[in-house]
Amino acid sequence: MKRLLASSALLAALAAPALAQATDPYQPDPAATPGGTITVTYKDDVATLDPAIGYDWQNWSMIKSLFDGLMDYVPGTTDLRPGLAERYEISEDGLTYTFHLRPGVTFHNGREMTAEDVAYSLNRVTDPATQSPGAGFFGMIEGFDARMAGEAETLSGVTAVDPLTVQVRLSRPDATFLHVMALNFASVVPQEAVAAAGEDFGRQPVGTGAYRLAEWTLGQRLVFEKNPDYWREGIPYLDAITFEVGQEPVVALLRLQNGEVDVPGDGIPPAKFQEVMADPEQAARVVQGGQLHTGYITMNVTQPPFDNVDVRRAVNMAINKDRITQIINGRAVPANQPLPPTMPGYTEGHEGYAFDPEGAKALLAQAGVPDGFETELYVMNTDPNPRIAQAIQQDLAAVGIDASIQSLAQANVIEAGGAGTAPMIWSGGMAWIADFPDPANFYYPILGCAGAVEGGWNWSKYCNEELDAMATQADSLSDPAMAGDRLQMWSDIYMKVMEDAAWAPVFNEERYTMKSPRMGGADALYVDPVSIPVNYDYVYVTE
């Protein structure tokens, strides 16, 4: 309910003319103590720390600690608050946003941030040459289409009015715009640092965030150190964070038990989950939180035979979702549509595709492949994903589809998905968790045409221009009186996606993580809905 209310509150706020926002409802934790360092582990190295590029579970919270955007969220919640913009105003028609920047904010290189940096950053993320998987989020800004088509060097709707004022004009009212300004993709970066680093900016990041990168030894560790000039008073609490990479999750759990690790970034290894929960001492360190998540199988609709809708429907019918949820100890419920049940716009009563191997075989015959076919299923190599892929492989084999498993590091799977070279991908470990609590977020980047580009996150390469137009129309309904109509439109969109079988949704997962006994801060910070997985700016150590 909290997430639904947060979304409704946003819609109401957007409808108010000339709105000024200047308050931050966050109250500092009175028990927080400054100082100390923590160790976080991951199996794989980090692909990038460039906010325009990074878009996976592993680097999302790291990037959020290095950079800031105009908007932000109250820690541990989905409630919007001001970020680099200390206040903003919205025109009567809902098309013009004027952001007033905080004075005296500096980048990690010591230079003061200005409105020109904001304009540059928005232009950079929408530059086709950047190949940002988040470019589609900015489609409501005036001039976006010309920018993406390479017909304009800047967004016509973005203007640096003066050093501390940025104006953004939209081509249509949009109920998600302030959420978009809080995404990592909207982070403000200094042009000179990007120019100096070139393609290596993702390994030499410079932002305004609570931490700055002090060391990156490839294949071993990253070290973040406290930004002493951070504009938010009193944070971060920690002096430094060491991210150790190349750590098997089972080894990381053992090291946590031995007091050597504070947060296992890959979570609790599924094979050890029952053991951990059966031990009261370990179970006390477990943090559980709901999440707006769907795990799914993509099928590249541009490649035969997945260009045939009957084949894609057959795959949906071949998957035994109940058996797959058992592999992760029941920490999920079977999915019947792209949206998770707690997301506004979820279609109640929709049952999706039933598990029906014989029906799947009949559809394959109808599609002209009665004897099945050979394909490849890409999967992230962190447990339990290879085991889930094997279960999917067995289900597909039962209807005649021979899928060889390509088990690779996360970055390699993401690369293959973005390039469109992977026929099928099990999204586990990279599965969609909402960037913000609105149904639009499950569409544009992973099902819309804007995400079906080189480097995009729409790995099915599914592009339905009719649905894109419906999505645009839905998000133009920013009047709170139309909120119900808007959600119904989104429901209709996702039902059409299911009819086209762009994916095979598999399950909606809960989040479980662990922390060492010395870690302080509210549990919500360790399953933060927007600083996934951990809000490092606000956690602290007690010893």
C-alpha positions as CSV (number, residue, x, y, z in Angstrom):
1,M,0.0,0.0,0.0
2,K,2.8,2.4,0.8
3,R,4.1,2.2,-2.7
4,L,0.7,2.7,-4.2
5,L,0.2,5.7,-2.0
6,A,3.6,7.1,-3.0
7,S,2.7,6.8,-6.6
8,S,-0.7,8.5,-6.1
9,A,0.9,11.3,-4.2
10,L,3.3,11.9,-7.1
11,L,0.4,12.1,-9.5
12,A,-1.3,14.6,-7.3
13,A,1.8,16.7,-7.0
14,L,2.4,16.8,-10.7
15,A,-1.1,18.1,-11.3
16,A,-0.7,21.1,-9.0
17,P,0.3,24.3,-10.9
18,A,3.3,26.4,-10.0
19,L,4.3,23.8,-7.3
20,A,7.4,24.6,-5.3
21,Q,9.1,21.9,-3.4
22,A,11.8,22.8,-0.9
23,T,11.4,20.4,2.0
24,D,13.2,17.2,2.9
25,P,11.2,15.0,5.2
26,Y,14.1,12.8,6.2
27,Q,15.1,12.8,9.8
28,P,18.7,11.7,10.6
29,D,19.1,8.5,12.6
30,P,20.0,9.6,16.2
31,A,21.9,6.4,16.7
32,A,24.2,6.9,13.7
33,T,27.9,7.1,14.5
34,P,30.4,8.5,11.9
35,G,33.6,6.7,11.0
36,G,34.7,3.2,10.2
37,T,34.9,1.1,7.1
38,I,33.0,-1.9,5.7
39,T,33.6,-4.7,3.3
40,V,31.1,-5.8,0.6
41,T,31.7,-8.8,-1.7
42,Y,30.6,-9.6,-5.2
43,K,31.4,-12.6,-7.4
44,D,31.9,-10.6,-10.6
45,D,33.8,-7.4,-11.3
46,V,31.9,-4.2,-11.9
47,A,31.1,-3.5,-15.6
48,T,31.0,0.4,-15.3
49,L,30.4,3.2,-12.9
50,D,29.2,5.6,-15.6
51,P,25.7,6.7,-14.6
52,A,24.6,7.0,-18.2
53,I,25.6,3.4,-18.9
54,G,25.4,1.3,-15.7
55,Y,22.1,-0.5,-15.3
56,D,22.5,-3.7,-13.3
57,W,21.9,-4.9,-9.7
58,Q,25.5,-4.8,-8.9
59,N,26.5,-1.2,-9.8
60,W,23.2,0.6,-9.2
61,S,23.8,1.5,-5.6
62,M,27.5,2.2,-6.2
63,I,26.7,4.7,-8.9
64,K,24.0,6.3,-6.7
65,S,26.7,6.9,-4.0
66,L,29.1,8.5,-6.5
67,F,26.6,10.8,-8.3
68,D,23.5,12.9,-7.6
69,G,20.5,14.0,-9.7
70,L,18.1,16.9,-9.5
71,M,15.7,14.7,-7.5
72,D,16.3,12.0,-4.9
73,Y,14.3,9.7,-2.6
74,V,13.9,9.6,1.1
75,P,16.3,6.8,2.2
76,G,14.6,3.4,2.4
77,T,11.4,4.6,0.7
78,T,9.9,5.5,-2.7
79,D,9.1,9.0,-1.6
80,L,10.6,11.8,-3.7
81,R,12.6,14.6,-2.2
82,P,14.8,17.4,-3.6
83,G,18.3,16.5,-4.7
84,L,20.7,18.8,-6.4
85,A,17.7,21.0,-7.0
86,E,16.7,22.5,-3.7
87,R,13.3,23.4,-5.2
88,Y,11.3,23.4,-8.4
89,E,8.3,25.0,-10.0
90,I,5.8,23.5,-12.5
91,S,3.9,25.6,-15.0
92,E,0.1,25.7,-15.1
93,D,0.0,23.5,-18.2
94,G,2.4,20.9,-16.6
95,L,4.9,21.3,-19.4
96,T,7.6,23.4,-18.0
97,Y,9.7,22.6,-14.9
98,T,12.1,25.1,-13.4
99,F,14.7,23.7,-11.1
100,H,16.7,25.9,-8.7
101,L,20.0,24.4,-7.9
102,R,21.7,24.3,-4.6
103,P,24.6,26.8,-4.5
104,G,28.1,25.6,-3.6
105,V,27.8,22.0,-4.7
106,T,31.2,20.7,-6.0
107,F,32.2,17.8,-8.1
108,H,34.9,15.4,-6.8
109,N,37.4,17.3,-8.9
110,G,36.7,20.5,-6.8
111,R,34.8,22.4,-9.5
112,E,31.4,23.9,-8.6
113,M,28.4,22.4,-10.3
114,T,26.3,24.7,-12.5
115,A,23.2,24.6,-14.6
116,E,25.4,24.0,-17.7
117,D,26.5,20.7,-16.2
118,V,22.8,19.6,-15.8
119,A,22.1,20.5,-19.4
120,Y,25.2,18.7,-20.6
121,S,24.4,15.6,-18.6
122,L,20.8,15.3,-20.0
123,N,22.2,15.9,-23.5
124,R,24.8,13.3,-23.0
125,V,22.5,10.5,-21.8
126,T,20.2,11.1,-24.8
127,D,23.1,11.2,-27.3
128,P,22.8,8.1,-29.5
129,A,26.6,7.9,-29.4
130,T,26.4,7.3,-25.7
131,Q,24.3,4.2,-26.2
132,S,22.6,4.7,-22.8
133,P,20.2,1.9,-21.9
134,G,18.2,4.6,-20.1
135,A,17.8,7.1,-22.9
136,G,14.2,6.1,-23.4
137,F,13.3,7.4,-20.0
138,F,13.7,11.0,-21.3
139,G,11.3,10.7,-24.2
140,M,8.9,13.3,-22.7
141,I,11.5,16.1,-23.0
142,E,11.0,18.4,-25.9
143,G,13.5,17.6,-28.7
144,F,14.1,14.0,-27.6
145,D,13.0,12.5,-31.0
146,A,15.3,14.8,-33.0
147,R,18.1,14.1,-30.5
148,M,17.8,10.3,-30.8
149,A,17.5,10.6,-34.6
150,G,20.8,12.4,-34.7
151,E,19.1,15.5,-36.1
152,A,20.0,17.8,-33.1
153,E,23.1,18.2,-31.0
154,T,21.1,19.2,-27.9
155,L,17.7,18.7,-26.4
156,S,15.7,21.8,-27.3
157,G,13.7,21.5,-24.1
158,V,16.6,21.9,-21.8
159,T,17.9,25.4,-21.0
160,A,20.5,26.6,-18.5
161,V,18.7,29.9,-17.6
162,D,21.5,31.1,-15.3
163,P,24.3,29.3,-13.3
164,L,21.8,28.0,-10.7
165,T,18.6,27.6,-12.8
166,V,17.6,24.9,-15.2
167,Q,14.4,24.8,-17.2
168,V,13.1,21.7,-18.8
169,R,10.2,21.8,-21.2
170,L,8.2,18.7,-22.0
171,S,6.5,17.8,-25.2
172,R,3.6,16.4,-23.2
173,P,2.5,16.3,-19.6
174,D,4.1,13.2,-18.0
175,A,3.2,11.6,-14.7
176,T,6.7,10.1,-14.3
177,F,9.0,13.0,-15.0
178,L,10.2,13.8,-11.5
179,H,10.9,10.1,-10.9
180,V,13.0,10.1,-14.1
181,M,15.0,13.1,-12.7
182,A,15.8,10.9,-9.7
183,L,17.2,8.0,-11.8
184,N,20.9,7.3,-12.0
185,F,20.7,8.1,-15.7
186,A,19.8,11.7,-14.8
187,S,22.9,12.1,-12.6
188,V,25.0,15.3,-13.2
189,V,28.5,14.8,-14.5
190,P,31.3,17.3,-15.3
191,Q,31.9,17.7,-19.1
192,E,35.7,18.1,-18.7
193,A,36.0,14.8,-16.7
194,V,34.0,12.9,-19.4
195,A,36.1,14.5,-22.1
196,A,39.4,13.7,-20.4
197,A,38.5,10.0,-19.6
198,G,36.6,9.3,-22.9
199,E,35.4,5.8,-23.0
200,D,37.1,5.2,-19.6
201,F,34.8,7.5,-17.7
202,G,33.0,4.5,-16.3
203,R,36.3,3.5,-14.6
204,Q,37.3,7.1,-13.7
205,P,33.9,8.5,-12.4
206,V,33.6,12.0,-11.2
207,G,30.4,13.1,-9.6
208,T,29.0,15.1,-6.7
209,G,28.1,12.0,-4.6
210,A,28.6,11.1,-0.9
211,Y,31.6,8.9,-1.9
212,R,34.4,9.2,-4.5
213,L,36.3,6.4,-6.1
214,A,39.7,6.0,-4.5
215,E,40.9,2.7,-6.0
216,W,39.8,0.2,-8.6
217,T,42.0,-2.8,-9.0
218,L,40.4,-4.8,-11.8
219,G,39.3,-8.3,-10.7
220,Q,40.1,-7.6,-7.0
221,R,38.5,-4.6,-5.4
222,L,37.1,-1.1,-5.6
223,V,37.5,1.4,-2.7
224,F,35.1,4.3,-2.1
225,E,36.2,7.0,0.3
226,K,34.0,9.6,2.0
227,N,33.5,12.8,0.1
228,P,34.5,15.4,2.8
229,D,32.8,18.2,0.8
230,Y,29.5,16.4,0.3
231,W,26.6,18.9,0.2
232,R,24.3,16.9,2.5
233,E,25.4,17.7,6.0
234,G,26.4,14.8,8.2
235,I,26.6,12.0,5.6
236,P,28.0,9.6,4.6
237,Y,28.7,8.1,8.0
238,L,31.4,5.6,6.8
239,D,34.9,6.7,6.0
240,A,35.3,4.1,3.3
241,I,33.8,1.1,1.6
242,T,35.8,-1.8,0.1
243,F,34.0,-3.8,-2.6
244,E,35.9,-7.1,-3.0
245,V,35.2,-8.8,-6.3
246,G,35.9,-12.4,-7.4
247,Q,34.3,-13.7,-4.2
248,E,32.1,-16.8,-4.6
249,P,28.8,-16.2,-2.7
250,V,29.3,-19.3,-0.5
251,V,32.8,-18.1,0.5
252,A,31.4,-14.6,1.1
253,L,28.8,-16.1,3.5
254,L,31.6,-18.0,5.4
255,R,33.6,-14.8,5.7
256,L,30.5,-13.0,7.0
257,Q,30.2,-15.7,9.6
258,N,33.8,-15.2,10.5
259,G,33.4,-11.4,10.8
260,E,35.5,-10.6,7.7
261,V,32.6,-9.3,5.5
262,D,29.8,-6.9,6.4
263,V,27.4,-7.3,3.4
264,P,27.5,-10.2,0.9
265,G,26.5,-8.3,-2.2
266,D,25.2,-11.3,-4.1
267,G,22.9,-12.2,-1.2
268,I,22.4,-15.5,0.6
269,P,23.4,-18.4,-1.6
270,P,20.3,-20.4,-2.4
271,A,21.9,-23.6,-1.4
272,K,22.6,-22.2,2.0
273,F,19.3,-20.4,2.6
274,Q,17.6,-23.1,4.7
275,E,20.7,-23.6,6.8
276,V,21.0,-19.8,7.5
277,M,17.3,-19.4,8.4
278,A,17.4,-22.5,10.7
279,D,20.2,-20.9,12.8
280,P,18.7,-18.2,15.1
281,E,22.0,-16.3,15.3
282,Q,22.3,-16.1,11.5
283,A,18.6,-15.6,10.9
284,A,18.8,-12.5,13.1
285,R,21.1,-10.9,10.6
286,V,18.8,-11.6,7.6
287,V,16.9,-8.6,6.2
288,Q,13.8,-9.4,4.1
289,G,12.0,-6.9,1.9
290,G,9.4,-6.9,-0.8
291,Q,10.3,-5.7,-4.2
292,L,8.7,-4.7,-7.4
293,H,10.4,-7.5,-9.3
294,T,9.7,-9.9,-12.2
295,G,12.1,-12.6,-13.4
296,Y,11.5,-13.6,-17.1
297,I,12.8,-15.3,-20.2
298,T,13.4,-13.1,-23.2
299,M,13.0,-14.3,-26.8
300,N,14.5,-12.3,-29.6
301,V,11.5,-11.5,-31.8
302,T,13.8,-10.5,-34.7
303,Q,15.3,-14.0,-34.9
304,P,13.5,-17.0,-36.4
305,P,11.7,-19.0,-35.0
306,F,11.0,-16.4,-32.3
307,D,9.6,-14.0,-34.9
308,N,6.5,-16.3,-34.8
309,V,4.1,-15.5,-32.0
310,D,3.0,-19.1,-31.7
311,V,6.5,-20.2,-30.9
312,R,6.8,-17.6,-28.2
313,R,3.4,-18.7,-26.7
314,A,4.6,-22.3,-26.8
315,V,7.6,-21.3,-24.7
316,N,5.3,-19.7,-22.2
317,M,3.3,-22.8,-22.0
318,A,6.3,-25.1,-21.7
319,I,7.7,-23.5,-18.5
320,N,6.8,-25.1,-15.1
321,K,6.9,-22.0,-12.9
322,D,6.0,-23.8,-9.7
323,R,9.0,-26.1,-10.0
324,I,11.3,-23.2,-10.7
325,T,10.2,-21.3,-7.6
326,Q,11.0,-24.4,-5.5
327,I,14.6,-24.0,-6.7
328,I,14.9,-20.7,-4.8
329,N,13.3,-22.2,-1.7
330,G,9.9,-20.7,-2.4
331,R,11.2,-17.1,-2.1
332,A,8.9,-16.0,-5.0
333,V,5.4,-16.5,-6.5
334,P,4.8,-17.6,-10.1
335,A,4.4,-14.6,-12.5
336,N,1.5,-14.3,-14.9
337,Q,2.3,-10.9,-16.5
338,P,5.2,-8.5,-16.7
339,L,4.0,-6.4,-13.8
340,P,4.4,-7.8,-10.2
341,P,1.3,-8.0,-8.1
342,T,2.1,-5.0,-5.9
343,M,2.6,-2.6,-8.8
344,P,-0.1,-0.2,-9.8
345,G,-1.6,-1.3,-13.1
346,Y,-1.3,-5.0,-12.3
347,T,-4.3,-6.8,-13.9
348,E,-6.1,-8.8,-11.2
349,G,-7.5,-12.1,-12.3
350,H,-5.2,-12.6,-15.3
351,E,-3.9,-16.1,-15.2
352,G,-1.3,-15.9,-18.0
353,Y,-0.2,-19.0,-19.9
354,A,-0.9,-22.2,-18.1
355,F,1.7,-24.9,-17.8
356,D,0.6,-27.1,-20.8
357,P,3.4,-29.1,-22.6
358,E,0.9,-30.7,-24.9
359,G,-0.6,-27.4,-25.8
360,A,2.9,-26.0,-26.4
361,K,3.7,-28.9,-28.8
362,A,0.5,-28.1,-30.7
363,L,1.5,-24.5,-31.1
364,L,4.9,-25.4,-32.3
365,A,3.3,-27.7,-35.0
366,Q,1.0,-24.8,-35.9
367,A,4.1,-22.6,-36.3
368,G,5.7,-25.0,-38.7
369,V,8.3,-26.5,-36.3
370,P,6.6,-29.7,-35.2
371,D,9.9,-31.3,-34.4
372,G,11.2,-28.4,-32.4
373,F,14.4,-26.5,-33.0
374,E,17.8,-25.7,-31.5
375,T,18.6,-22.4,-29.7
376,E,20.7,-20.9,-27.0
377,L,19.7,-19.8,-23.5
378,Y,22.0,-17.2,-21.9
379,V,22.2,-17.0,-18.2
380,M,24.2,-15.2,-15.5
381,N,26.7,-17.6,-13.9
382,T,25.8,-16.9,-10.2
383,D,23.8,-19.5,-8.3
384,P,20.9,-20.2,-8.5
385,N,20.6,-18.9,-12.1
386,P,22.4,-21.8,-13.8
387,R,20.2,-24.3,-12.0
388,I,17.1,-22.3,-13.0
389,A,18.4,-22.3,-16.6
390,Q,18.8,-26.1,-16.4
391,A,15.2,-26.4,-15.3
392,I,14.1,-24.2,-18.1
393,Q,16.2,-26.3,-20.5
394,Q,14.4,-29.5,-19.3
395,D,11.0,-27.9,-19.8
396,L,11.9,-26.8,-23.3
397,A,13.3,-30.2,-24.2
398,A,10.1,-31.8,-23.2
399,V,8.3,-30.0,-26.0
400,G,11.1,-30.5,-28.5
401,I,13.2,-27.3,-28.1
402,D,16.9,-28.0,-27.6
403,A,18.4,-25.0,-25.8
404,S,22.1,-25.1,-25.1
405,I,23.0,-23.0,-22.0
406,Q,25.5,-20.2,-22.2
407,S,26.5,-19.5,-18.6
408,L,28.4,-16.2,-18.5
409,A,29.4,-13.3,-16.2
410,Q,26.7,-10.8,-15.8
411,A,28.4,-8.2,-18.0
412,N,28.7,-10.6,-20.9
413,V,25.0,-11.6,-20.7
414,I,24.0,-7.9,-20.7
415,E,26.3,-7.2,-23.6
416,A,24.8,-10.1,-25.6
417,G,21.3,-9.0,-24.8
418,G,21.9,-5.4,-25.8
419,A,23.6,-6.4,-29.0
420,G,20.7,-8.7,-29.9
421,T,22.9,-11.8,-30.3
422,A,21.2,-13.9,-27.6
423,P,18.2,-15.8,-28.8
424,M,16.9,-16.4,-25.3
425,I,18.0,-15.0,-21.9
426,W,17.0,-16.0,-18.4
427,S,17.0,-12.6,-16.6
428,G,17.8,-14.0,-13.2
429,G,20.4,-11.9,-11.3
430,M,19.6,-9.1,-13.8
431,A,15.8,-9.4,-13.6
432,W,13.7,-6.3,-13.6
433,I,13.2,-4.5,-10.3
434,A,11.3,-1.2,-10.7
435,D,13.4,1.9,-10.9
436,F,10.4,3.7,-9.5
437,P,6.9,2.6,-8.4
438,D,5.0,3.2,-11.6
439,P,3.9,0.8,-14.4
440,A,5.6,2.9,-17.0
441,N,8.9,1.7,-15.6
442,F,8.3,-1.9,-16.6
443,Y,7.6,-0.9,-20.2
444,Y,9.9,1.8,-21.8
445,P,13.3,0.3,-21.0
446,I,12.5,-3.4,-21.3
447,L,9.5,-3.7,-23.7
448,G,9.3,-0.4,-25.5
449,C,10.8,0.5,-28.8
450,A,13.3,2.9,-27.2
451,G,14.9,0.0,-25.3
452,A,15.1,-2.2,-28.4
453,V,18.2,-0.4,-29.6
454,E,21.9,-1.4,-29.6
455,G,23.0,-1.6,-26.0
456,G,19.4,-1.3,-24.8
457,W,17.8,-3.4,-22.1
458,N,14.9,-4.7,-24.2
459,W,16.6,-8.0,-25.0
460,S,13.5,-9.3,-26.8
461,K,13.9,-6.5,-29.3
462,Y,10.1,-6.3,-29.1
463,C,8.9,-3.0,-30.7
464,N,5.1,-2.4,-31.0
465,E,4.6,1.2,-32.1
466,E,0.9,1.1,-31.4
467,L,1.7,0.2,-27.7
468,D,4.3,2.9,-27.6
469,A,1.7,5.4,-28.6
470,M,-0.7,4.0,-25.9
471,A,2.0,4.3,-23.3
472,T,2.6,8.0,-24.3
473,Q,-1.1,8.7,-24.1
474,A,-1.3,7.0,-20.7
475,D,1.5,9.0,-19.2
476,S,0.1,12.2,-20.5
477,L,-2.8,11.8,-18.0
478,S,-1.1,13.7,-15.1
479,D,-4.4,14.9,-13.6
480,P,-5.0,12.9,-10.5
481,A,-8.7,12.6,-11.4
482,M,-7.5,10.6,-14.4
483,A,-5.2,8.2,-12.4
484,G,-7.7,5.3,-12.6
485,D,-8.0,5.7,-16.4
486,R,-4.2,5.9,-16.7
487,L,-3.7,2.6,-14.8
488,Q,-6.4,0.9,-16.9
489,M,-4.5,2.0,-20.0
490,W,-1.3,0.5,-18.6
491,S,-3.2,-2.7,-17.8
492,D,-4.4,-2.9,-21.4
493,I,-0.9,-2.4,-22.6
494,Y,0.5,-5.3,-20.6
495,M,-2.3,-7.6,-21.6
496,K,-1.4,-6.9,-25.3
497,V,2.3,-7.6,-24.4
498,M,1.1,-11.0,-23.0
499,E,-0.9,-11.7,-26.1
500,D,2.2,-11.0,-28.2
501,A,4.2,-13.2,-25.8
502,A,7.2,-10.9,-25.9
503,W,8.5,-12.6,-22.7
504,A,7.8,-15.7,-20.6
505,P,7.3,-14.2,-17.1
506,V,8.4,-16.7,-14.5
507,F,8.3,-15.4,-11.0
508,N,8.1,-12.4,-8.7
509,E,10.8,-12.6,-6.1
510,E,11.2,-11.3,-2.5
511,R,14.6,-9.9,-1.5
512,Y,16.7,-11.4,1.3
513,T,20.1,-10.1,2.3
514,M,22.4,-10.3,5.3
515,K,24.5,-7.9,7.3
516,S,27.2,-8.3,9.9
517,P,26.3,-7.7,13.6
518,R,28.2,-4.4,13.6
519,M,26.1,-2.9,10.8
520,G,23.7,-0.1,11.9
521,G,20.9,1.6,10.2
522,A,17.2,0.7,9.5
523,D,16.6,-2.6,7.8
524,A,14.9,-0.7,4.9
525,L,18.4,0.7,3.9
526,Y,19.6,-2.8,3.2
527,V,16.7,-3.6,0.9
528,D,16.3,0.0,-0.3
529,P,13.8,0.1,-3.2
530,V,15.7,2.6,-5.2
531,S,19.3,2.3,-4.0
532,I,19.3,-1.3,-4.9
533,P,20.6,-3.3,-3.1
534,V,22.0,-1.1,-0.2
535,N,21.8,2.6,0.5
536,Y,25.4,3.0,1.4
537,D,25.1,6.8,2.2
538,Y,23.1,6.1,5.3
539,V,24.4,2.8,6.8
540,Y,27.0,2.9,9.6
541,V,28.9,0.6,11.9
542,T,28.4,0.4,15.6
543,E,31.9,-0.7,16.6
